[in-house]
Amino acid sequence: MHQNIVFFLLIIITVAGYLTERYLIFLNSKMWSPSLPEKLKGICDEEEYRKTQLYQKDNNNLSFWSSSFNLAVILLMICAGGFALVDRLAREINMNQIIISLLFFGIIGFASDIINIPFSWYDSFVIEKKYGFNKMSTRIFITDHIKSWFIALIIGIPVLGLITWFYYRTGHLFWLYAWGLITAFSVIMNLFYSELIVPLFNKQTPLEPGLLREKIESFAAKTGFKLQNVYVIDGSKRSTKSNAYFTGFGPKKRIVLYDTLMKDFSDEEIVAILAHEIGHYKKKHTIQNLISSFFLTGLMLFLFSLIVNKPMLSQAMGAENSSFHIGLISFGILYSPLSLAIGLISNYISRKNEFQADKFVKDNNMSEYLASSLKKLSVKNLSNMMPHPVYVFFHYSHPTLLQRLEKLE
């Protein structure tokens, strides 16, 4: 494949991805109506529905400007040789191939984060604040970014450095070593994420003894779910939005409740939300997702190993020398159509799994409380309760609210 063909493919795929996303957002907006739809009556009122639409419109406007700006930057980097310029800069600093790759990705990653900070700030301090969600201070906003950079350095440098070292030491078999490393890293992160990463951003405290904890432990015991770790996270210091999640597996599994959830939901509704998460575990969705991610990572690395040595990947970016890091950037763009197809399949399977977890709740006679909590979450978080089916097909890992309510009720 000639470098010019690769160059045009990079441009076409990048622009096509942008246009596809803009069209999907347009389709979503066509679902809005000036009055409350019949299907949503009893779930929210006219004022809440109108507020949801305004919130979605503001987010869509921000998405347009941020995605358009990032598209322009990427096209400029490809067409004007921006990636090649960063490559030359890294080579002037150090001649070691591994150091060059680390410098290249460090500069690209840091610059990408910096140019997107204004959009992130506007989202938090204008849109989220306007609708009563944002509780984050400027200090937390800044320290969150600094902590994220720190994590990227502490974790990213060793992992990326080892992958690059594998490439230059083992040649075409590097993908097997990289696959093993990423697999091991993923398992470790699944086991220790809540203990190592989350405390850097949020305070987690064990759920205090009381009626709620007794109800949670009673349900877990009834369903044969060994539960020791139930934590409350101080999500309210950043947002009023509510959430709960399940993390880890084996002895490291834990359930985490946002403190905002504790304030706005009844004990039975919280137990129903956790029952849904327990349903995922009982149906082995957690392990299935982990195994599928391992397989897909291996597939991506194998495909990358087939073309990483092709000079056309780097030359299409304007670089004189073939390199691992520029080849990875080119491959990432070329791989995106396949990634999209895989994502569509993954989302379809995920939506089926969500129905199965809901059925687990229903089988344990808590569907009424789960339905109530889903309605509350959607209204409180100003979620789009009637998205376009095509948008759902492309983006939703969960069924829509109305689809879940229909199954539950």
C-alpha positions, 0 to 999 in steps of 0.5 A, a space after each residue: 500500500 503506497 504512503 499516499 493511499 495511507 495518507 488519504 485513508 487517515 484523512 477520510 477515516 478521521 473526517 468520516 468518524 467526525 461526520 458520523 458522530 455529528 449525524 447521530 447527535 442530530 438524529 437524537 435531537 430530532 426525538 425532542 418535542 415541545 410537550 411531554 411525550 405520552 410515554 414519559 408521563 408519570 416519570 417526569 413532569 413538563 418542567 423536568 422534561 424541558 430542563 432535560 432538553 435544555 441540558 442536552 442541547 447545551 452539551 451538544 453545543 459544547 460537543 460540537 465545538 470541542 469535537 470540531 476543534 480536535 478534528 482541526 488539530 488532528 487534520 493539521 497534525 497529519 497534513 502539516 507533519 505535526 506528528 513528524 515534528 514532535 518525532 524530530 523534537 524527541 530525537 533531538 533530546 535523546 537518541 535511545 529509541 525507547 526514550 524517543 517513544 516515551 517523549 513522543 507520547 508524553 508530548 502528544 498526551 500532555 498537549 492534548 490534555 492542555 488544549 482540551 482543558 478549556 472545554 472541560 472547564 466550561 463543561 464543569 463550571 458553566 453547563 454543570 453549574 447552570 443545571 445545579 450539578 457541579 460542586 467542584 471547586 477550581 482547586 479540585 479541578 486543577 488538582 484532579 488534572 495534576 493527579 491524572 498527569 502523575 498517574 500517567 507518569 507513574 503507570 504510563 512510563 513503565 507500561 509503555 516503556 516495556 511495550 516499546 522495549 519488547 518491540 525493539 528486542 523481540 521483533 514481530 513477536 513483540 505483540 505476544 509479550 505486550 499482550 501478556 503485559 497488558 493482560 497482567 496489568 488489567 488484572 492488577 488494576 481490576 483487583 486494586 483500582 479502588 484501593 490504589 487509584 480512587 483514594 487519590 481523588 475521593 474518600 471512601 469509607 465503609 458503610 456504617 452499621 445500620 438498617 441499610 447495611 443489614 438489608 444489603 447484607 441480608 440480600 447478599 446472603 439470600 442470593 449467595 453473594 459473599 459480600 464484605 466490602 460496602 463503601 460510601 464515596 464522597 461524590 458530592 464534592 464534585 457533583 450532585 449526580 448519583 451513582 453506584 458501582 461494583 468493582 474487582 472480583 474474588 476477595 477484592 470485590 466491593 460495592 461503592 455507593 455515592 453519598 448523593 445516592 444515600 441522600 435521595 433514595 430509599 433503602 429498598 431502592 439502594 438495595 435494588 440498585 446493588 441487586 442489579 450489580 450483584 446480578 452482573 456478578 452472579 451471571 458472570 458478566 464481570 469475568 466475561 467482559 474481562 476475558 473479551 477485553 483480553 481477546 480484543 487486546 490480543 487481536 489489536 496487537 496482532 494486527 498492529 504487529 503485521 504492519 508496524 514495520 511498514 515505512 508507509 505508516 510513518 511516511 504518511 505522517 510526514 516522518 522520514 524514519 519509520 518508528 514504533 510510535 508514529 506507526 502506532 498513531 497511524 494504526 490507531 486511526 486505521 483501526 478505528 473502523 474495526 474498533 467501531 464494529 467491535 464496539 457495536 457488538 460489545 454494546 449489543 452484548 452489554 445491553 443483553 447483559 443489563 436485561 439479564 441483571 434486571 431479570 435477576 432483580 425481578 426474580 428476587 422480587 425487587 423490580 418495583 424498587 429498581 424501576 423506581 430508582 431508574 426513574 429517579 436516576 434518569 430525572 435527577 441526572 437529566 438523562 435523555 429518556 427518549 434517545 434515537 434508536 440509531 444513536 442507542 445502537 451506536 453508543 448505548 451499553 445500557 438499554 434505554 429507560 423505557 426499555 428497562 421499565 417495560 421488561 421490569 413492569 
